[in-house]
Amino acid sequence: MVASDDPRMDDVRAACWSALDDLRAASPDLLVVVGPGETTADEAGRAGSLSAYGLDVTVALPDAGDETMPLSLSVGAWLLQRDGWEGPVATATVAGDADDGDGDGVELGRRLAGRADRVALLVMADGSPLRADTTPADLRRRAERYDAAVTAALRDGDPRVLLGLDADTEAGSPGRQALRVLAGAADDGLFDARVGYDAAPYGVGYLVGVWERHG
């Protein structure tokens, strides 16, 4: 979240709204907003806040109760709220990388994909925060390689590449497990894929992509 008049974010905002247009056109039976959280959960909260960004903004999905969403889902809910989304929506979280946690994201994705005939995912996966010029060169190169691998996988619609992402937590890969949720939901499907935005205007990787199953 940055100042609304910052022109550096115009393109990423436009890519987000375009992706939501594609999502709306797909008319899924269920949309699941999924992102990193403290635990892996098939059902997460439905109310949240952007106060962590210094913004006095609250968000709520339909039937919000007392359980609050983590920041990743709050941003996704804010996008849907701004876009006027009215379809069925659920939330889910996946825990961050752990030594034995590689199965969490994949299995969660498979479960979510089975919740309705036509399920869409809004995956809120952080890019690397270590791409600024002030970052030590080795870490920056590793962060750039990680983000480039994610971009290639999303551009090619290839869940196998997402499954092979390295857990290079030192170089900043906080969204890895959320991307594994996407891979698990995709299974062996074929997808029309596009990347609408890929840059690091603040030294943080921003990426917007869309997959649509076909065949």
C-alpha positions as CSV (number, residue, x, y, z in Angstrom):
1,M,0.0,0.0,0.0
2,V,1.4,3.3,-1.1
3,A,0.2,6.8,-1.7
4,S,-2.6,6.8,-4.2
5,D,-0.9,9.4,-6.4
6,D,2.4,7.5,-6.7
7,P,2.8,6.9,-10.4
8,R,5.1,4.0,-9.9
9,M,2.1,1.9,-8.9
10,D,-0.2,2.8,-11.7
11,D,0.7,-0.3,-13.8
12,V,0.4,-2.8,-10.9
13,R,-3.0,-1.4,-10.0
14,A,-4.1,-1.7,-13.6
15,A,-2.9,-5.3,-13.7
16,C,-4.8,-6.1,-10.5
17,W,-8.1,-4.7,-11.8
18,S,-7.6,-6.5,-15.1
19,A,-7.0,-9.8,-13.3
20,L,-10.2,-9.3,-11.3
21,D,-12.0,-8.6,-14.5
22,D,-10.9,-12.0,-15.8
23,L,-11.9,-13.6,-12.5
24,R,-15.4,-12.1,-12.7
25,A,-15.7,-13.2,-16.3
26,A,-14.9,-16.8,-15.3
27,S,-17.9,-16.8,-12.9
28,P,-16.6,-19.5,-10.5
29,D,-18.9,-21.4,-8.2
30,L,-16.5,-20.4,-5.4
31,L,-13.6,-18.0,-5.0
32,V,-11.1,-18.8,-2.3
33,V,-8.7,-16.1,-1.1
34,V,-5.5,-17.9,0.1
35,G,-2.3,-16.6,1.5
36,P,0.4,-17.0,4.2
37,G,-0.7,-17.3,7.8
38,E,0.5,-18.6,11.1
39,T,-1.2,-22.0,10.5
40,T,-2.5,-24.0,7.6
41,A,-6.3,-23.8,7.7
42,D,-9.0,-24.6,5.1
43,E,-11.2,-21.9,6.7
44,A,-9.7,-18.6,7.9
45,G,-11.2,-15.3,9.2
46,R,-13.3,-13.0,7.1
47,A,-12.6,-9.6,8.7
48,G,-9.3,-7.7,8.7
49,S,-7.4,-4.5,8.7
50,L,-4.6,-2.7,6.8
51,S,-3.3,-1.0,9.9
52,A,0.0,-2.9,9.5
53,Y,0.6,-0.6,6.5
54,G,-0.3,2.5,8.6
55,L,-3.7,2.7,7.0
56,D,-6.9,3.1,9.0
57,V,-8.8,0.7,6.7
58,T,-10.9,-2.3,7.7
59,V,-12.1,-4.9,5.4
60,A,-14.8,-7.6,5.7
61,L,-16.1,-10.4,3.5
62,P,-19.7,-11.5,3.8
63,D,-20.7,-13.3,7.0
64,A,-17.6,-11.9,8.8
65,G,-17.3,-13.0,12.4
66,D,-14.8,-12.4,15.2
67,E,-11.9,-14.3,13.7
68,T,-9.6,-11.9,11.9
69,M,-7.7,-12.5,8.7
70,P,-3.9,-12.2,8.4
71,L,-2.5,-9.3,6.4
72,S,-2.2,-11.4,3.2
73,L,-5.9,-12.2,3.1
74,S,-6.8,-8.6,4.2
75,V,-5.2,-7.3,1.1
76,G,-7.0,-9.8,-1.0
77,A,-10.3,-8.9,0.6
78,W,-9.6,-5.2,0.1
79,L,-9.1,-5.8,-3.6
80,L,-12.4,-7.7,-3.8
81,Q,-14.2,-5.1,-1.7
82,R,-12.9,-2.3,-4.0
83,D,-13.9,-4.3,-7.1
84,G,-17.4,-4.9,-5.8
85,W,-17.1,-8.7,-5.8
86,E,-20.5,-10.3,-5.1
87,G,-19.9,-14.0,-5.7
88,P,-19.4,-16.8,-3.1
89,V,-16.1,-16.4,-1.4
90,A,-14.1,-18.3,1.2
91,T,-10.6,-17.8,2.8
92,A,-7.7,-20.2,3.6
93,T,-4.2,-19.8,5.0
94,V,-1.0,-21.8,4.6
95,A,1.8,-21.8,7.1
96,G,5.2,-20.5,6.0
97,D,8.1,-22.7,5.2
98,A,9.2,-25.3,7.7
99,D,11.7,-28.2,7.5
100,D,8.9,-30.7,7.1
101,G,6.2,-28.4,5.7
102,D,6.4,-28.9,1.9
103,G,3.3,-30.9,1.7
104,D,1.1,-28.4,3.4
105,G,0.5,-26.1,0.4
106,V,0.0,-28.8,-2.1
107,E,-2.5,-30.8,-0.1
108,L,-4.4,-27.6,0.9
109,G,-4.7,-26.7,-2.8
110,R,-6.1,-30.1,-3.7
111,R,-8.7,-29.8,-0.9
112,L,-9.7,-26.3,-1.9
113,A,-10.1,-27.4,-5.6
114,G,-12.5,-30.1,-4.5
115,R,-14.9,-27.7,-2.7
116,A,-17.0,-26.9,-5.7
117,D,-17.2,-27.8,-9.4
118,R,-15.5,-24.6,-10.5
119,V,-13.2,-23.1,-7.9
120,A,-11.1,-20.0,-8.4
121,L,-8.1,-19.0,-6.2
122,L,-7.0,-15.5,-5.5
123,V,-3.4,-16.3,-4.3
124,M,-1.7,-13.6,-2.2
125,A,1.9,-14.6,-2.4
126,D,4.7,-12.2,-1.4
127,G,7.5,-11.6,-3.8
128,S,11.0,-11.2,-2.5
129,P,11.6,-8.0,-0.4
130,L,15.3,-8.0,-1.1
131,R,15.7,-6.5,-4.6
132,A,16.7,-3.0,-3.7
133,D,20.1,-1.6,-4.8
134,T,21.0,-1.3,-1.2
135,T,20.6,-5.1,-0.6
136,P,23.9,-7.0,-0.5
137,A,24.7,-8.2,-4.0
138,D,24.6,-11.9,-3.3
139,L,21.2,-11.7,-1.6
140,R,19.8,-9.5,-4.3
141,R,20.9,-11.9,-7.1
142,R,19.3,-14.8,-5.2
143,A,16.1,-12.8,-4.7
144,E,16.0,-11.9,-8.4
145,R,16.4,-15.6,-9.4
146,Y,13.6,-16.6,-7.1
147,D,11.2,-14.0,-8.5
148,A,12.3,-14.8,-12.0
149,A,11.4,-18.5,-11.5
150,V,8.0,-17.5,-10.1
151,T,7.4,-15.3,-13.1
152,A,8.4,-18.0,-15.6
153,A,6.1,-20.5,-13.9
154,L,3.1,-18.2,-13.9
155,R,3.8,-17.0,-17.5
156,D,4.0,-20.6,-18.7
157,G,1.1,-21.9,-16.7
158,D,3.4,-24.7,-15.3
159,P,2.6,-25.9,-11.7
160,R,5.6,-28.2,-11.8
161,V,7.9,-25.2,-11.7
162,L,6.1,-23.8,-8.7
163,L,6.6,-27.2,-6.9
164,G,10.3,-26.9,-7.5
165,L,10.8,-23.4,-6.0
166,D,13.7,-23.4,-3.6
167,A,12.9,-22.5,0.0
168,D,15.6,-19.8,0.1
169,T,14.2,-18.0,3.1
170,E,17.4,-16.0,3.6
171,A,16.9,-14.4,0.1
172,G,13.2,-13.8,0.9
173,S,10.7,-16.3,-0.4
174,P,7.7,-15.8,1.9
175,G,5.1,-16.6,-0.7
176,R,6.5,-20.0,-1.6
177,Q,3.9,-22.1,0.2
178,A,1.0,-20.0,-1.1
179,L,2.3,-20.7,-4.6
180,R,2.4,-24.4,-3.8
181,V,-1.3,-24.1,-2.9
182,L,-1.9,-23.0,-6.5
183,A,0.2,-25.9,-7.8
184,G,-1.8,-28.3,-5.8
185,A,-5.1,-27.0,-7.0
186,A,-3.9,-26.9,-10.6
187,D,-2.8,-30.6,-10.4
188,D,-2.0,-31.7,-14.0
189,G,-4.4,-29.3,-15.7
190,L,-3.7,-27.2,-18.8
191,F,-3.9,-23.4,-18.5
192,D,-4.0,-20.3,-20.6
193,A,-1.6,-18.1,-18.6
194,R,-0.4,-14.5,-18.7
195,V,1.6,-12.2,-16.5
196,G,0.2,-8.7,-16.4
197,Y,2.9,-7.1,-14.2
198,D,6.4,-8.1,-13.1
199,A,8.7,-5.4,-11.5
200,A,10.2,-4.3,-8.2
201,P,9.5,-0.6,-7.9
202,Y,10.4,-0.4,-4.2
203,G,12.9,-3.2,-4.1
204,V,10.1,-5.6,-3.5
205,G,8.9,-8.0,-6.1
206,Y,5.4,-7.3,-7.4
207,L,3.8,-9.8,-9.8
208,V,0.3,-10.2,-11.1
209,G,-0.6,-13.3,-13.1
210,V,-3.7,-15.1,-14.3
211,W,-4.3,-18.8,-15.1
212,E,-7.4,-20.0,-16.7
213,R,-7.9,-23.8,-17.1
214,H,-8.8,-25.2,-20.5
215,G,-9.2,-28.6,-22.0
